[in-house]
Amino acid sequence: LLRDTDLRADVGAIRAATAVVGGTADVATPPADAEWIAAAIPGASLHLLAAGHLSNVERPAEFLAAIETAL
């Protein structure tokens, strides 16, 4: 199952432009997890939105602006 998959050891190998987007009210993937991911990927940007787990649905304009930083 996806929920049981642990890919933390692989995150540092990411070399693509990366925008890590998290929700400040995300219970499934808390902001601390998004912060860790952004810190582990060289050059990644971190964007914490006032949202839960579906920030792309809850804050579509802010989500798009965050993603555009990596494009």
Kinemage of the C-alpha trace (Angstrom):
@kinemage 1
@onewidth
@group {chain A} dominant
@subgroup {mainchain}
@vectorlist {calphas} color= white
{ca leu a 1} P 0.000 0.000 0.000
{ca leu a 2} L 1.102 3.515 -0.709
{ca arg a 3} L 0.565 4.571 2.903
{ca asp a 4} L 3.133 1.977 4.011
{ca thr a 5} L 5.788 2.971 1.460
{ca asp a 6} L 8.859 4.712 2.849
{ca leu a 7} L 10.844 6.578 0.181
{ca arg a 8} L 12.801 8.866 2.511
{ca ala a 9} L 16.124 7.301 1.516
{ca asp a 10} L 15.487 8.238 -2.131
{ca val a 11} L 14.465 11.880 -1.691
{ca gly a 12} L 18.014 13.244 -1.716
{ca ala a 13} L 18.572 11.805 -5.197
{ca ile a 14} L 16.005 14.153 -6.743
{ca arg a 15} L 17.773 16.675 -8.960
{ca ala a 16} L 14.806 18.165 -10.812
{ca ala a 17} L 13.433 21.595 -9.975
{ca thr a 18} L 11.109 20.917 -7.075
{ca ala a 19} L 8.373 22.865 -5.324
{ca val a 20} L 7.227 21.149 -2.145
{ca val a 21} L 3.662 22.221 -1.375
{ca gly a 22} L 2.080 21.383 1.951
{ca gly a 23} L -0.951 22.383 3.925
{ca thr a 24} L -0.691 23.951 7.347
{ca ala a 25} L -3.699 21.883 8.450
{ca asp a 26} L -2.638 18.632 6.748
{ca val a 27} L -2.966 15.774 9.214
{ca ala a 28} L -1.840 13.032 6.798
{ca thr a 29} L 1.371 14.829 5.769
{ca pro a 30} L 2.051 17.484 8.405
{ca pro a 31} L 4.019 20.667 7.683
{ca ala a 32} L 7.075 19.174 9.420
{ca asp a 33} L 7.134 16.435 6.767
{ca ala a 34} L 6.969 18.984 3.946
{ca glu a 35} L 9.789 20.931 5.603
{ca trp a 36} L 11.906 17.770 5.827
{ca ile a 37} L 11.288 16.910 2.158
{ca ala a 38} L 12.200 20.429 1.010
{ca ala a 39} L 15.376 20.372 3.092
{ca ala a 40} L 16.375 16.975 1.681
{ca ile a 41} L 16.027 17.973 -1.993
{ca pro a 42} L 18.820 20.265 -3.189
{ca gly a 43} L 17.400 23.625 -4.273
{ca ala a 44} L 13.776 22.773 -3.465
{ca ser a 45} L 11.363 25.549 -2.562
{ca leu a 46} L 8.853 25.107 0.265
{ca his a 47} L 5.320 26.477 0.158
{ca leu a 48} L 2.970 25.934 3.099
{ca leu a 49} L -0.576 26.934 2.235
{ca ala a 50} L -3.522 27.517 4.576
{ca ala a 51} L -5.082 24.192 3.596
{ca gly a 52} L -5.437 20.556 4.494
{ca his a 53} L -4.199 17.614 2.439
{ca leu a 54} L -5.711 18.758 -0.883
{ca ser a 55} L -4.180 22.199 -1.185
{ca asn a 56} L -4.552 22.078 -4.974
{ca val a 57} L -8.336 21.923 -4.499
{ca glu a 58} L -8.601 24.134 -1.411
{ca arg a 59} L -6.232 26.887 -2.616
{ca pro a 60} L -5.891 26.416 -6.397
{ca ala a 61} L -4.436 29.848 -7.227
{ca glu a 62} L -1.844 29.682 -4.446
{ca phe a 63} L -1.001 26.085 -5.372
{ca leu a 64} L -0.453 27.049 -9.019
{ca ala a 65} L 1.746 29.988 -8.029
{ca ala a 66} L 3.879 27.642 -5.901
{ca ile a 67} L 4.232 25.114 -8.710
{ca glu a 68} L 5.151 27.808 -11.219
{ca thr a 69} L 8.269 28.576 -9.156
{ca ala a 70} L 9.666 25.170 -10.119
{ca leu a 71} L 8.853 25.401 -13.813
